[in-house]
Amino acid sequence: MPRVETSSYQLMKIHILNAVDLSKDAVHIYVGMAVFLITIIVWQRGRISWLSLIPVIAVATVMEALDLHDDSRSFGYLRWGASAHDLLNTVFWPTVIVLLAKLRLMR
């Protein structure tokens, strides 16, 4: 069986997880919220809109595409369930905030 090396992306994730001492799920939530807040501050100039989710979804999709690529190399198959779980963790709270803002439950 050929030896599969850990990708640079996976090594970076390992270093981040070791440095912040948080679960992988928590890191996904924080990444999603950070991208969302940066988007609102820089791109949307303080306005919360559905467009604020585009960068969050883009970052989550890129992260999961890299994970799926590594899964394919490491395991020989794609772990769709794990990727869906991570994607949901990343976009959930930004989506809830936009929905609340649109329903005028949050300003």
N, CA, C and O atoms as a GROMACS GRO file, in nm:
protein
  428
    1MET      N    1   0.085  -0.118   0.000
    1MET     CA    2   0.000   0.000   0.000
    1MET      C    3   0.090   0.124   0.000
    1MET      O    4   0.178   0.135   0.084
    2PRO      N    5   0.068   0.217  -0.093
    2PRO     CA    6   0.152   0.337  -0.098
    2PRO      C    7   0.129   0.426   0.022
    2PRO      O    8   0.018   0.436   0.074
    3ARG      N    9   0.234   0.490   0.064
    3ARG     CA   10   0.225   0.582   0.177
    3ARG      C   11   0.172   0.717   0.129
    3ARG      O   12   0.222   0.773   0.032
    4VAL      N   13   0.070   0.767   0.195
    4VAL     CA   14   0.011   0.895   0.160
    4VAL      C   15   0.061   0.999   0.260
    4VAL      O   16   0.047   0.983   0.381
    5GLU      N   17   0.120   1.106   0.207
    5GLU     CA   18   0.167   1.212   0.293
    5GLU      C   19   0.053   1.307   0.327
    5GLU      O   20  -0.040   1.326   0.249
    6THR      N   21   0.063   1.364   0.446
    6THR     CA   22  -0.036   1.463   0.488
    6THR      C   23  -0.016   1.590   0.406
    6THR      O   24   0.096   1.638   0.390
    7SER      N   25  -0.124   1.643   0.354
    7SER     CA   26  -0.116   1.763   0.271
    7SER      C   27  -0.080   1.885   0.356
    7SER      O   28  -0.096   1.884   0.478
    8SER      N   29  -0.033   1.988   0.290
    8SER     CA   30   0.000   2.114   0.359
    8SER      C   31  -0.124   2.171   0.427
    8SER      O   32  -0.116   2.226   0.536
    9TYR      N   33  -0.239   2.157   0.362
    9TYR     CA   34  -0.364   2.207   0.418
    9TYR      C   35  -0.398   2.134   0.548
    9TYR      O   36  -0.434   2.198   0.648
   10GLN      N   37  -0.386   2.002   0.548
   10GLN     CA   38  -0.416   1.925   0.668
   10GLN      C   39  -0.316   1.956   0.780
   10GLN      O   40  -0.354   1.963   0.897
   11LEU      N   41  -0.189   1.973   0.744
   11LEU     CA   42  -0.089   2.011   0.845
   11LEU      C   43  -0.121   2.146   0.907
   11LEU      O   44  -0.108   2.165   1.028
   12MET      N   45  -0.164   2.242   0.823
   12MET     CA   46  -0.201   2.374   0.873
   12MET      C   47  -0.319   2.361   0.970
   12MET      O   48  -0.319   2.425   1.076
   13LYS      N   49  -0.418   2.279   0.936
   13LYS     CA   50  -0.533   2.259   1.024
   13LYS      C   51  -0.491   2.198   1.157
   13LYS      O   52  -0.540   2.238   1.263
   14ILE      N   53  -0.400   2.102   1.152
   14ILE     CA   54  -0.350   2.038   1.275
   14ILE      C   55  -0.281   2.141   1.364
   14ILE      O   56  -0.303   2.144   1.485
   15HIS      N   57  -0.197   2.226   1.304
   15HIS     CA   58  -0.127   2.330   1.381
   15HIS      C   59  -0.226   2.429   1.442
   15HIS      O   60  -0.209   2.469   1.557
   16ILE      N   61  -0.327   2.468   1.367
   16ILE     CA   62  -0.427   2.562   1.418
   16ILE      C   63  -0.505   2.499   1.534
   16ILE      O   64  -0.524   2.562   1.638
   17LEU      N   65  -0.548   2.375   1.517
   17LEU     CA   66  -0.623   2.308   1.623
   17LEU      C   67  -0.539   2.293   1.749
   17LEU      O   68  -0.591   2.308   1.860
   18ASN      N   69  -0.410   2.263   1.734
   18ASN     CA   70  -0.322   2.252   1.849
   18ASN      C   71  -0.300   2.388   1.916
   18ASN      O   72  -0.289   2.396   2.039
   19ALA      N   73  -0.293   2.493   1.836
   19ALA     CA   74  -0.266   2.626   1.891
   19ALA      C   75  -0.384   2.685   1.965
   19ALA      O   76  -0.366   2.750   2.068
   20VAL      N   77  -0.506   2.663   1.916
   20VAL     CA   78  -0.624   2.726   1.976
   20VAL      C   79  -0.693   2.639   2.079
   20VAL      O   80  -0.779   2.687   2.153
   21ASP      N   81  -0.658   2.512   2.085
   21ASP     CA   82  -0.715   2.420   2.182
   21ASP      C   83  -0.868   2.420   2.179
   21ASP      O   84  -0.935   2.427   2.283
   22LEU      N   85  -0.923   2.414   2.057
   22LEU     CA   86  -1.068   2.407   2.036
   22LEU      C   87  -1.098   2.283   1.952
   22LEU      O   88  -1.010   2.229   1.885
   23SER      N   89  -1.222   2.240   1.956
   23SER     CA   90  -1.262   2.129   1.871
   23SER      C   91  -1.267   2.174   1.725
   23SER      O   92  -1.274   2.293   1.695
   24LYS      N   93  -1.262   2.077   1.637
   24LYS     CA   94  -1.271   2.107   1.494
   24LYS      C   95  -1.404   2.175   1.461
   24LYS      O   96  -1.409   2.266   1.379
   25ASP      N   97  -1.512   2.130   1.526
   25ASP     CA   98  -1.643   2.192   1.504
   25ASP      C   99  -1.642   2.338   1.546
   25ASP      O  100  -1.695   2.424   1.475
   26ALA      N  101  -1.584   2.367   1.661
   26ALA     CA  102  -1.578   2.505   1.708
   26ALA      C  103  -1.499   2.593   1.612
   26ALA      O  104  -1.537   2.707   1.587
   27VAL      N  105  -1.390   2.541   1.559
   27VAL     CA  106  -1.308   2.619   1.466
   27VAL      C  107  -1.389   2.653   1.341
   27VAL      O  108  -1.380   2.764   1.289
   28HIS      N  109  -1.469   2.558   1.292
   28HIS     CA  110  -1.554   2.586   1.176
   28HIS      C  111  -1.653   2.698   1.206
   28HIS      O  112  -1.676   2.785   1.123
   29ILE      N  113  -1.711   2.694   1.325
   29ILE     CA  114  -1.807   2.798   1.364
   29ILE      C  115  -1.737   2.934   1.370
   29ILE      O  116  -1.789   3.033   1.319
   30TYR      N  117  -1.619   2.938   1.432
   30TYR     CA  118  -1.544   3.064   1.443
   30TYR      C  119  -1.501   3.116   1.305
   30TYR      O  120  -1.507   3.236   1.280
   31VAL      N  121  -1.457   3.027   1.217
   31VAL     CA  122  -1.417   3.070   1.082
   31VAL      C  123  -1.537   3.130   1.010
   31VAL      O  124  -1.526   3.237   0.950
   32GLY      N  125  -1.651   3.062   1.016
   32GLY     CA  126  -1.772   3.114   0.951
   32GLY      C  127  -1.811   3.250   1.005
   32GLY      O  128  -1.844   3.340   0.927
   33MET      N  129  -1.809   3.267   1.136
   33MET     CA  130  -1.846   3.395   1.196
   33MET      C  131  -1.743   3.504   1.163
   33MET      O  132  -1.781   3.618   1.137
   34ALA      N  133  -1.615   3.470   1.164
   34ALA     CA  134  -1.512   3.569   1.132
   34ALA      C  135  -1.526   3.619   0.989
   34ALA      O  136  -1.521   3.739   0.964
   35VAL      N  137  -1.544   3.527   0.895
   35VAL     CA  138  -1.562   3.567   0.755
   35VAL      C  139  -1.688   3.652   0.741
   35VAL      O  140  -1.688   3.752   0.670
   36PHE      N  141  -1.793   3.613   0.808
   36PHE     CA  142  -1.920   3.687   0.803
   36PHE      C  143  -1.903   3.829   0.857
   36PHE      O  144  -1.946   3.925   0.793
   37LEU      N  145  -1.842   3.842   0.973
   37LEU     CA  146  -1.824   3.975   1.033
   37LEU      C  147  -1.731   4.063   0.950
   37LEU      O  148  -1.757   4.183   0.934
   38ILE      N  149  -1.624   4.006   0.898
   38ILE     CA  150  -1.534   4.083   0.812
   38ILE      C  151  -1.608   4.129   0.687
   38ILE      O  152  -1.591   4.242   0.642
   39THR      N  153  -1.691   4.042   0.632
   39THR     CA  154  -1.770   4.077   0.514
   39THR      C  155  -1.864   4.193   0.545
   39THR      O  156  -1.874   4.288   0.467
   40ILE      N  157  -1.933   4.185   0.657
   40ILE     CA  158  -2.027   4.292   0.694
   40ILE      C  159  -1.953   4.424   0.714
   40ILE      O  160  -1.999   4.529   0.668
   41ILE      N  161  -1.840   4.419   0.781
   41ILE     CA  162  -1.765   4.542   0.811
   41ILE      C  163  -1.701   4.601   0.686
   41ILE      O  164  -1.713   4.722   0.662
   42VAL      N  165  -1.635   4.520   0.606
   42VAL     CA  166  -1.557   4.569   0.493
   42VAL      C  167  -1.641   4.584   0.367
   42VAL      O  168  -1.641   4.690   0.304
   43TRP      N  169  -1.713   4.479   0.329
   43TRP     CA  170  -1.781   4.477   0.200
   43TRP      C  171  -1.921   4.537   0.208
   43TRP      O  172  -1.961   4.612   0.119
   44GLN      N  173  -1.993   4.505   0.313
   44GLN     CA  174  -2.132   4.549   0.325
   44GLN      C  175  -2.146   4.680   0.403
   44GLN      O  176  -2.257   4.732   0.417
   45ARG      N  177  -2.036   4.732   0.453
   45ARG     CA  178  -2.035   4.858   0.529
   45ARG      C  179  -2.138   4.859   0.643
   45ARG      O  180  -2.211   4.956   0.662
   46GLY      N  181  -2.144   4.749   0.717
   46GLY     CA  182  -2.230   4.739   0.833
   46GLY      C  183  -2.369   4.687   0.806
   46GLY      O  184  -2.446   4.665   0.900
   47ARG      N  185  -2.404   4.665   0.680
   47ARG     CA  186  -2.537   4.614   0.647
   47ARG      C  187  -2.536   4.462   0.644
   47ARG      O  188  -2.442   4.399   0.594
   48ILE      N  189  -2.640   4.404   0.699
   48ILE     CA  190  -2.654   4.258   0.696
   48ILE      C  191  -2.751   4.224   0.584
   48ILE      O  192  -2.867   4.267   0.584
   49SER      N  193  -2.702   4.147   0.488
   49SER     CA  194  -2.788   4.105   0.376
   49SER      C  195  -2.751   3.963   0.336
   49SER      O  196  -2.653   3.906   0.383
   50TRP      N  197  -2.833   3.908   0.247
   50TRP     CA  198  -2.804   3.773   0.197
   50TRP      C  199  -2.670   3.769   0.127
   50TRP      O  200  -2.604   3.665   0.126
   51LEU      N  201  -2.628   3.881   0.068
   51LEU     CA  202  -2.497   3.885   0.000
   51LEU      C  203  -2.381   3.863   0.098
   51LEU      O  204  -2.272   3.822   0.058
   52SER      N  205  -2.406   3.890   0.224
   52SER     CA  206  -2.304   3.869   0.327
   52SER      C  207  -2.266   3.722   0.342
   52SER      O  208  -2.160   3.688   0.395
   53LEU      N  209  -2.354   3.634   0.295
   53LEU     CA  210  -2.328   3.490   0.306
   53LEU      C  211  -2.238   3.437   0.194
   53LEU      O  212  -2.182   3.328   0.208
   54ILE      N  213  -2.224   3.511   0.086
   54ILE     CA  214  -2.145   3.462  -0.028
   54ILE      C  215  -2.002   3.427   0.011
   54ILE      O  216  -1.957   3.317  -0.019
   55PRO      N  217  -1.928   3.517   0.077
   55PRO     CA  218  -1.791   3.480   0.116
   55PRO      C  219  -1.787   3.364   0.216
   55PRO      O  220  -1.695   3.283   0.212
   56VAL      N  221  -1.885   3.357   0.306
   56VAL     CA  222  -1.889   3.247   0.404
   56VAL      C  223  -1.906   3.114   0.331
   56VAL      O  224  -1.835   3.018   0.358
   57ILE      N  225  -2.000   3.110   0.240
   57ILE     CA  226  -2.024   2.987   0.164
   57ILE      C  227  -1.903   2.954   0.076
   57ILE      O  228  -1.867   2.837   0.063
   58ALA      N  229  -1.841   3.055   0.018
   58ALA     CA  230  -1.723   3.031  -0.066
   58ALA      C  231  -1.608   2.973   0.016
   58ALA      O  232  -1.545   2.875  -0.026
   59VAL      N  233  -1.580   3.030   0.131
   59VAL     CA  234  -1.471   2.980   0.216
   59VAL      C  235  -1.503   2.838   0.264
   59VAL      O  236  -1.416   2.751   0.261
   60ALA      N  237  -1.625   2.814   0.307
   60ALA     CA  238  -1.665   2.681   0.353
   60ALA      C  239  -1.652   2.578   0.241
   60ALA      O  240  -1.607   2.466   0.263
   61THR      N  241  -1.692   2.616   0.120
   61THR     CA  242  -1.684   2.526   0.005
   61THR      C  243  -1.539   2.493  -0.030
   61THR      O  244  -1.507   2.377  -0.057
   62VAL      N  245  -1.453   2.594  -0.030
   62VAL     CA  246  -1.311   2.570  -0.060
   62VAL      C  247  -1.250   2.478   0.047
   62VAL      O  248  -1.178   2.384   0.014
   63MET      N  249  -1.279   2.506   0.174
   63MET     CA  250  -1.225   2.421   0.281
   63MET      C  251  -1.270   2.276   0.263
   63MET      O  252  -1.190   2.184   0.279
   64GLU      N  253  -1.395   2.256   0.231
   64GLU     CA  254  -1.446   2.120   0.216
   64GLU      C  255  -1.398   2.054   0.088
   64GLU      O  256  -1.379   1.932   0.086
   65ALA      N  257  -1.378   2.130  -0.017
   65ALA     CA  258  -1.320   2.073  -0.140
   65ALA      C  259  -1.180   2.021  -0.112
   65ALA      O  260  -1.142   1.913  -0.158
   66LEU      N  261  -1.102   2.097  -0.036
   66LEU     CA  262  -0.967   2.052   0.002
   66LEU      C  263  -0.975   1.928   0.090
   66LEU      O  264  -0.896   1.835   0.073
   67ASP      N  265  -1.068   1.926   0.183
   67ASP     CA  266  -1.084   1.807   0.269
   67ASP      C  267  -1.125   1.686   0.187
   67ASP      O  268  -1.072   1.576   0.208
   68LEU      N  269  -1.219   1.704   0.094
   68LEU     CA  270  -1.262   1.591   0.011
   68LEU      C  271  -1.148   1.538  -0.076
   68LEU      O  272  -1.134   1.418  -0.095
   69HIS      N  273  -1.068   1.629  -0.128
   69HIS     CA  274  -0.951   1.587  -0.207
   69HIS      C  275  -0.855   1.504  -0.121
   69HIS      O  276  -0.806   1.400  -0.164
   70ASP      N  277  -0.831   1.552   0.001
   70ASP     CA  278  -0.742   1.478   0.091
   70ASP      C  279  -0.804   1.345   0.134
   70ASP      O  280  -0.732   1.246   0.147
   71ASP      N  281  -0.937   1.342   0.154
   71ASP     CA  282  -1.004   1.216   0.187
   71ASP      C  283  -0.984   1.114   0.075
   71ASP      O  284  -0.956   0.997   0.101
   72SER      N  285  -0.999   1.160  -0.046
   72SER     CA  286  -0.983   1.072  -0.161
   72SER      C  287  -0.842   1.012  -0.164
   72SER      O  288  -0.824   0.893  -0.190
   73ARG      N  289  -0.744   1.096  -0.137
   73ARG     CA  290  -0.605   1.050  -0.137
   73ARG      C  291  -0.574   0.959  -0.017
   73ARG      O  292  -0.504   0.859  -0.031
   74SER      N  293  -0.627   0.995   0.099
   74SER     CA  294  -0.594   0.922   0.221
   74SER      C  295  -0.677   0.796   0.241
   74SER      O  296  -0.624   0.691   0.277
   75PHE      N  297  -0.807   0.806   0.217
   75PHE     CA  298  -0.897   0.695   0.245
   75PHE      C  299  -0.942   0.618   0.120
   75PHE      O  300  -0.987   0.504   0.129
   76GLY      N  301  -0.928   0.682   0.005
   76GLY     CA  302  -0.972   0.620  -0.118
   76GLY      C  303  -1.120   0.642  -0.146
   76GLY      O  304  -1.174   0.587  -0.242
   77TYR      N  305  -1.185   0.722  -0.065
   77TYR     CA  306  -1.326   0.755  -0.086
   77TYR      C  307  -1.352   0.893  -0.027
   77TYR      O  308  -1.271   0.946   0.048
   78LEU      N  309  -1.468   0.949  -0.062
   78LEU     CA  310  -1.506   1.082  -0.014
   78LEU      C  311  -1.596   1.068   0.107
   78LEU      O  312  -1.691   0.989   0.107
   79ARG      N  313  -1.567   1.144   0.210
   79ARG     CA  314  -1.649   1.142   0.332
   79ARG      C  315  -1.751   1.256   0.325
   79ARG      O  316  -1.734   1.360   0.389
   80TRP      N  317  -1.856   1.233   0.247
   80TRP     CA  318  -1.957   1.336   0.223
   80TRP      C  319  -2.026   1.381   0.351
   80TRP      O  320  -2.054   1.499   0.368
   81GLY      N  321  -2.052   1.288   0.441
   81GLY     CA  322  -2.119   1.322   0.566
   81GLY      C  323  -2.037   1.418   0.651
   81GLY      O  324  -2.090   1.514   0.706
   82ALA      N  325  -1.907   1.391   0.662
   82ALA     CA  326  -1.819   1.479   0.739
   82ALA      C  327  -1.812   1.618   0.676
   82ALA      O  328  -1.813   1.719   0.746
   83SER      N  329  -1.806   1.622   0.543
   83SER     CA  330  -1.800   1.751   0.475
   83SER      C  331  -1.929   1.829   0.490
   83SER      O  332  -1.926   1.951   0.510
   84ALA      N  333  -2.042   1.761   0.481
   84ALA     CA  334  -2.171   1.828   0.500
   84ALA      C  335  -2.182   1.883   0.642
   84ALA      O  336  -2.230   1.994   0.663
   85HIS      N  337  -2.136   1.806   0.739
   85HIS     CA  338  -2.137   1.849   0.879
   85HIS      C  339  -2.052   1.975   0.897
   85HIS      O  340  -2.096   2.071   0.961
   86ASP      N  341  -1.932   1.975   0.840
   86ASP     CA  342  -1.842   2.090   0.851
   86ASP      C  343  -1.900   2.212   0.780
   86ASP      O  344  -1.892   2.324   0.831
   87LEU      N  345  -1.957   2.191   0.663
   87LEU     CA  346  -2.017   2.301   0.588
   87LEU      C  347  -2.132   2.364   0.668
   87LEU      O  348  -2.144   2.486   0.675
   88LEU      N  349  -2.214   2.280   0.727
   88LEU     CA  350  -2.325   2.330   0.809
   88LEU      C  351  -2.273   2.409   0.929
   88LEU      O  352  -2.326   2.515   0.961
   89ASN      N  353  -2.171   2.357   0.996
   89ASN     CA  354  -2.112   2.428   1.110
   89ASN      C  355  -2.060   2.566   1.070
   89ASN      O  356  -2.071   2.661   1.147
   90THR      N  357  -2.005   2.576   0.952
   90THR     CA  358  -1.945   2.701   0.907
   90THR      C  359  -2.049   2.806   0.870
   90THR      O  360  -2.031   2.924   0.900
   91VAL      N  361  -2.157   2.765   0.807
   91VAL     CA  362  -2.254   2.863   0.756
   91VAL      C  363  -2.378   2.881   0.844
   91VAL      O  364  -2.457   2.972   0.820
   92PHE      N  365  -2.396   2.796   0.945
   92PHE     CA  366  -2.520   2.798   1.023
   92PHE      C  367  -2.547   2.933   1.090
   92PHE      O  368  -2.650   2.995   1.062
   93TRP      N  369  -2.459   2.980   1.176
   93TRP     CA  370  -2.486   3.102   1.251
   93TRP      C  371  -2.490   3.227   1.164
   93TRP      O  372  -2.576   3.313   1.187
   94PRO      N  373  -2.403   3.242   1.065
   94PRO     CA  374  -2.422   3.356   0.975
   94PRO      C  375  -2.558   3.356   0.906
   94PRO      O  376  -2.620   3.461   0.890
   95THR      N  377  -2.605   3.239   0.867
   95THR     CA  378  -2.736   3.228   0.803
   95THR      C  379  -2.847   3.265   0.901
   95THR      O  380  -2.941   3.335   0.863
   96VAL      N  381  -2.838   3.219   1.024
   96VAL     CA  382  -2.937   3.253   1.125
   96VAL      C  383  -2.940   3.404   1.148
   96VAL      O  384  -3.048   3.463   1.159
   97ILE      N  385  -2.824   3.466   1.155
   97ILE     CA  386  -2.818   3.611   1.178
   97ILE      C  387  -2.881   3.688   1.062
   97ILE      O  388  -2.956   3.783   1.084
   98VAL      N  389  -2.852   3.647   0.939
   98VAL     CA  390  -2.914   3.713   0.823
   98VAL      C  391  -3.065   3.694   0.826
   98VAL      O  392  -3.140   3.789   0.802
   99LEU      N  393  -3.110   3.574   0.854
   99LEU     CA  394  -3.253   3.547   0.861
   99LEU      C  395  -3.320   3.633   0.968
   99LEU      O  396  -3.426   3.691   0.943
  100LEU      N  397  -3.260   3.642   1.086
  100LEU     CA  398  -3.316   3.726   1.193
  100LEU      C  399  -3.320   3.872   1.151
  100LEU      O  400  -3.416   3.943   1.179
  101ALA      N  401  -3.214   3.917   1.084
  101ALA     CA  402  -3.210   4.056   1.038
  101ALA      C  403  -3.320   4.082   0.935
  101ALA      O  404  -3.385   4.187   0.936
  102LYS      N  405  -3.339   3.987   0.846
  102LYS     CA  406  -3.441   4.004   0.743
  102LYS      C  407  -3.583   3.999   0.801
  102LYS      O  408  -3.674   4.063   0.749
  103LEU      N  409  -3.601   3.923   0.908
  103LEU     CA  410  -3.731   3.916   0.974
  103LEU      C  411  -3.749   4.030   1.073
  103LEU      O  412  -3.849   4.038   1.145
  104ARG      N  413  -3.650   4.119   1.076
  104ARG     CA  414  -3.652   4.236   1.165
  104ARG      C  415  -3.653   4.199   1.312
  104ARG      O  416  -3.702   4.275   1.396
  105LEU      N  417  -3.599   4.083   1.344
  105LEU     CA  418  -3.589   4.041   1.483
  105LEU      C  419  -3.455   4.084   1.543
  105LEU      O  420  -3.431   4.070   1.663
  106MET      N  421  -3.369   4.136   1.457
  106MET     CA  422  -3.238   4.180   1.501
  106MET      C  423  -3.199   4.300   1.416
  106MET      O  424  -3.226   4.302   1.296
  107ARG      N  425  -3.137   4.400   1.476
  107ARG     CA  426  -3.096   4.516   1.400
  107ARG      C  427  -2.947   4.529   1.399
  107ARG      O  428  -2.893   4.623   1.340
   0.00000   0.00000   0.00000
